[in-house]
Structure formats: structure tokens, C-alpha cells
Amino acid sequence: MEKYSLLREFADSWVLLALTLFLLGVFVWAFRPGSRSVHQDAANMIFRNEEKPGDIPPPSKEV
């Protein structure tokens, strides 16, 4: 058996199984019950330092 055929069979069987298990592991890790607060915190991170309209002082009148 030549090298290409051997690597092709290996990739078609065991590597495919390993990548499938890795993908399932990523899904389980991302959707685990305790990660909801982490994902909500990451989603709202861009709004942390946002000033609300009432927080901005009125412009001073300098002549």
C-alpha cells in the first residue's frame, strides 16, 4: 500500500471520528448550563462604558 492511500484511509476513518468528537465537545462546552452568564456578559461587554443621555453634563457657555 502506498503512503497516500494509507494516509487517505486514516483520514477518512479515525481523523473524521476525532474531528466529529471535537466538534461535539465544543458544542457541549459552549451550551453547558453554567455558561449562560458568561455569554451574556460577553454580549453586553460593548455597552459597559456607554454614557446614558442623562449622564452627559450640559455644554458650558464660554464667550
N, C-alpha and C positions, 0 to 999 in steps of 0.2 A: 504494500500500500504506500503510495507516495505521500509526501508530507502535507500537501494541500488537501487531499481527501481526508486524511486523519484529522487535521485541524477543522475542516468543514463539518465533519461528523461530530466532533467535540463541541463546536459552536452551536450546532443545530440541537444538541441534546442538553448537555449539562450547563452550558452558558445561558441558554434560554431559560432553563429552570432557575438558575441563580438570579437572573435579572427579574424574572417574574416574582420570586420570593422577595427580592429587594424592593420592588415596586409595591407589593402588598405591605411590606414593613413600613414604607414611607406613608402609605395611606393610613395604616393603623396608628402610627406615631402622630400624624397631623390631625386626625379626628378622634384622638383619645379624649375621654371625658374631662380631664383636668386642664385641657389646653384652651378652653373657651376664653378664659380671662386673658391669656397671653395673646391670643389672636385679636381680641377686641382692643387690647392696649396697643398692639402694633397698628391696627387700622386707624386708631384715633391719635396716633403719635404726631401727625402733621398739624393737629389743631391745638397742641399743648400751649404754645406761646402766642396764640392768636388773641389779639386785643378785641374786646367787645366794644360796640359803638359807645356805650356809656362810660367806658374807662378812659377814653381819649380826652384830655383837657381841651377846653376851647382855645382857639388861637389868640395870642396876646396882640393887642393893638399897639404897634410901635410906629411912631411917625418920624 
